[in-house]
Every structure is written in structure tokens, then in C-alpha cells.
Amino acid sequence: MGTVLWVLVCVGIPLGGAIYFIYRRDGTVLSFLVGVFGFLISQPLLRLNLLDLLNTKAQWYMLLPYTNVVLYFIFMAFTAGIFEESARWIGMGIFRKGKTDWMDGMAYGLGHGGTEAAWMFFSQVLPAIRSGQEISGWNAVLGSWERFFTMMVQIGFTFVVLYGLKTKKIRYLGLAILLHGVVDFLIIIGNVWILEGLIALEGIAAMLLVFRVRKSWNQDGITQGSVSADNCNQ
């Protein structure tokens, strides 16, 4: 039963999202795919390989968890933010340039967050199941819960970056990196129940904000007004 729950959340949601965006036939599936590759390139291909390299070549990094655990968590959290949010900025700013519609934001966010969930399932959960490790019902529920709400948080980060692209304000990339780093740093709390509760609150807050701006997001006046204000301040 636990495995079924993992599959439904970590594979079913992103797969369902991909099918939905294909069905729309409005190009949003391309934003979804940019999100998929944005995660795969920024994390498994670049950041994790860099961390593996540091773990074998850099003594300061190898000792950091033992000499300064807070600094270690800060480093891990904010490098994740830098790599992932930069991938969003580059992916949507170059490969989907000008595609700043609300639905493109949803597509990229789910592509990125859904791929993260699927990657964690296939790289960590599935090998554990195949090796005969027992995953208790509660662990499956908590793991699926975390992935579900983390996808919401990833969609929220996407809209912060997309707003920066929409209004041509790079400071929103910095804001997304900061928010991402703070959210990831919270793992230092250690208490799984507090962490999962915080992740749920963050996910719900992110989606409430995303849906609140839905009606006004695609109005040209938002972008033009913001750009004009910037011009006046220059």
C-alpha cells in the first residue's frame, strides 16, 4: 500500500500533469519540459556531481558537517537555491522567452517539482524497496506528504522567478534563491513532525498566492505599470 501511495504522488501527479499540458495544445507542455530538464540539469547533473567532487577533493567540505553543522546546512540549502532558481531563470528566460503566462508558470513549476519527486522515488525509494527494506505505512505517508507539498512550493518559487522575468527585475531571482535557501535550511530543525507541518503550510501558502494572482497575472497593465515605475526610478 505504501508503494502505491509513493507511485501515485511521485509519478502519478507529474505524469498526469504532462498529459494535461499535452491535451491543452497551447504550447504549455514545452514549459513543462523545460521544467523537467531544468531540474535534471541543475541538480543531478550539476550540483550533486559538484558536491560529490567536493566530498573527495575539498577537505574543508568533508569536515564541515563536523566542524560547523549550521554552516553546512546553510551551504547545502543555498547552493540548492542558486542552482535550481538559476535554472528557472535561464530556462524560462531563454528557452521559453516571452512565455510568462500563468499557465506556463504552472507548467514549468510542476515539470520541475514533479521531476524532483519522480527522481527521488526512482533513485531512493524504489532501490530500497527492491533491496527488501521495509517502508512502514507512516514513512510512506510522510514521504508522499512531503513530496506533494514540496511540488506546491516549487510552483511558488517558479512564479517568483517568472514575475522577475515578466517585469524584467532580476532582484526576484535573488528573492527566489533566498526563499529556496530558507525553506531548505529548515531541515536543521530535525523533528519530522514539525518539518512536515511546515512544508504543508508553505505549500498551501504558495498555492493560495499563486491562485490569488491568477486573474490579474496575464493583464498587460501589471507588466507595463511595473516597467514604467522602474523607468521612473532610474
C-alpha positions in Angstrom: 0.0 0.0 0.0 2.9 2.3 0.9 4.5 1.7 -2.5 1.2 2.5 -4.3 1.0 5.9 -2.4 4.6 6.7 -3.4 3.8 6.0 -7.1 0.6 7.9 -7.1 2.2 11.1 -5.7 5.7 11.0 -7.1 4.9 9.5 -10.5 1.2 9.9 -11.0 1.0 13.6 -10.4 3.8 14.7 -12.7 2.7 12.2 -15.4 -0.9 13.4 -15.1 0.3 17.0 -15.4 2.3 16.1 -18.6 -0.8 14.5 -20.1 -2.9 17.6 -19.2 -0.5 20.1 -20.8 -0.2 17.9 -23.9 -4.0 17.8 -24.1 -4.2 21.7 -23.9 -2.3 22.0 -27.2 -1.3 25.6 -26.4 2.5 25.0 -26.0 2.5 24.8 -22.2 3.8 21.3 -22.5 7.1 22.9 -23.7 7.2 24.9 -20.4 6.6 21.6 -18.6 9.5 20.0 -20.4 11.8 23.0 -19.7 11.0 22.5 -16.1 11.8 18.8 -16.3 15.2 19.5 -17.8 15.7 22.5 -15.5 15.7 20.2 -12.5 17.7 17.4 -14.1 20.4 19.7 -15.2 20.6 21.9 -12.1 20.5 19.1 -9.6 21.6 15.5 -10.6 23.8 16.7 -13.4 25.5 19.8 -12.0 25.0 20.4 -8.2 25.1 16.8 -7.0 28.2 16.0 -9.1 29.9 19.1 -7.8 29.1 18.1 -4.2 30.5 14.6 -4.9 33.7 16.2 -6.2 34.0 18.4 -3.1 33.4 15.4 -1.0 36.5 13.8 -2.4 38.8 16.8 -3.1 37.9 19.5 -0.6 38.9 18.8 3.0 37.0 21.8 4.3 33.8 20.5 2.8 34.4 16.9 4.2 34.9 18.3 7.7 32.2 20.9 7.6 29.4 18.7 8.9 31.5 18.0 12.0 33.1 21.4 12.5 30.1 23.7 11.8 26.8 21.9 11.2 24.9 25.2 10.9 27.2 26.4 8.1 27.0 23.0 6.4 23.2 23.2 6.3 23.3 26.8 5.0 25.7 25.8 2.3 23.6 22.8 1.2 20.4 24.9 1.3 21.6 27.9 -0.6 23.5 26.0 -3.2 20.2 24.2 -4.0 18.6 27.6 -4.3 21.3 29.0 -6.5 21.3 26.1 -8.9 17.6 25.5 -9.2 16.4 29.1 -9.3 19.1 30.0 -11.8 17.9 27.1 -13.9 14.4 28.6 -13.8 15.6 32.0 -14.8 17.7 30.6 -17.7 15.1 28.0 -18.8 12.1 30.4 -18.9 14.1 33.4 -19.9 15.9 31.8 -22.8 14.1 28.6 -23.9 10.6 30.0 -23.2 11.4 33.7 -23.7 8.3 35.8 -23.5 6.1 32.9 -22.3 5.2 34.4 -18.9 1.5 33.4 -18.9 0.1 32.0 -15.6 -0.3 28.5 -17.1 3.3 28.5 -18.3 4.3 29.1 -14.7 2.2 26.2 -13.5 3.6 24.0 -16.3 7.2 24.8 -15.5 6.7 24.6 -11.7 5.1 21.1 -12.0 7.7 20.0 -14.5 10.5 21.0 -12.1 8.8 19.9 -8.9 7.3 16.7 -10.3 10.6 15.6 -11.8 12.2 16.1 -8.4 9.6 13.9 -6.8 9.9 11.2 -9.5 13.7 11.3 -9.4 13.7 10.8 -5.6 11.3 7.9 -6.0 13.4 6.1 -8.6 16.8 6.9 -7.1 16.0 6.4 -3.4 12.6 4.8 -2.7 12.5 2.1 -5.4 16.0 0.8 -4.8 15.2 0.5 -1.1 12.0 -1.5 -1.9 13.9 -3.7 -4.3 16.6 -4.5 -1.7 14.0 -5.8 0.6 13.9 -2.8 3.0 10.6 -2.4 4.7 9.0 1.0 4.4 6.4 1.4 7.1 3.0 2.8 6.3 3.8 6.0 8.3 7.0 6.5 6.4 5.2 6.2 3.1 2.5 8.6 4.2 5.1 11.2 5.4 7.3 10.8 2.4 4.4 11.2 0.0 3.0 14.1 2.0 6.4 15.9 1.8 6.7 15.4 -2.0 3.1 16.5 -2.6 3.5 19.8 -0.7 7.1 20.3 -2.0 5.7 20.3 -5.5 3.4 23.2 -4.5 6.4 25.0 -3.0 8.3 24.5 -6.3 5.4 26.0 -8.2 5.5 29.0 -5.8 9.3 29.5 -6.5 8.6 29.4 -10.2 6.1 32.3 -10.0 8.6 34.4 -8.1 11.2 33.9 -10.9 8.6 34.3 -13.6 7.5 37.6 -12.1 11.0 38.8 -12.3 11.2 37.8 -16.0 7.8 39.3 -16.6 8.8 42.7 -15.1 12.5 42.5 -16.1 13.6 42.7 -12.4 16.5 40.4 -11.6 16.1 41.0 -7.9 13.2 38.5 -8.0 15.8 35.8 -8.9 17.6 36.8 -5.7 14.4 36.6 -3.7 13.6 33.1 -5.1 17.1 32.0 -4.1 16.7 33.4 -0.7 13.3 31.8 -0.2 14.5 28.5 -1.5 17.5 28.6 0.8 15.5 29.4 3.9 12.9 26.6 3.1 15.7 24.0 2.6 17.6 25.2 5.7 14.6 24.4 7.9 15.7 20.7 7.7 18.1 21.6 10.5 15.1 21.5 12.9 15.3 17.7 12.8 11.8 17.0 14.1 10.0 15.2 11.3 6.5 16.2 12.5 7.4 19.9 12.7 9.2 19.8 9.4 6.2 18.1 7.6 3.8 20.6 9.1 5.9 23.5 8.0 6.2 22.0 4.4 2.4 21.7 4.3 1.9 25.3 5.4 4.5 26.5 2.9 2.9 24.6 0.1 -0.6 25.8 0.9 0.6 29.4 1.3 2.4 29.2 -2.1 -0.6 27.8 -3.9 -3.0 30.3 -2.3 -0.8 33.1 -3.5 -0.4 31.6 -7.0 -4.2 31.2 -7.4 -4.9 34.6 -5.9 -2.9 36.4 -8.7 -4.3 34.2 -11.5 -7.0 36.7 -12.7 -4.6 39.6 -12.8 -1.4 37.8 -13.9 -1.9 38.0 -17.6 -3.1 41.6 -17.7 -0.7 43.7 -19.7 -1.2 46.6 -17.2 0.8 44.7 -14.5 3.9 44.4 -16.6 3.7 47.8 -18.2 3.0 49.5 -14.9 5.9 47.8 -13.2 8.3 48.6 -16.0 7.2 52.2 -16.2 7.7 52.5 -12.4 11.2 51.1 -12.9 12.0 53.6 -15.7 10.9 56.5 -13.5 13.3 55.4 -10.7 16.3 55.0 -13.0 
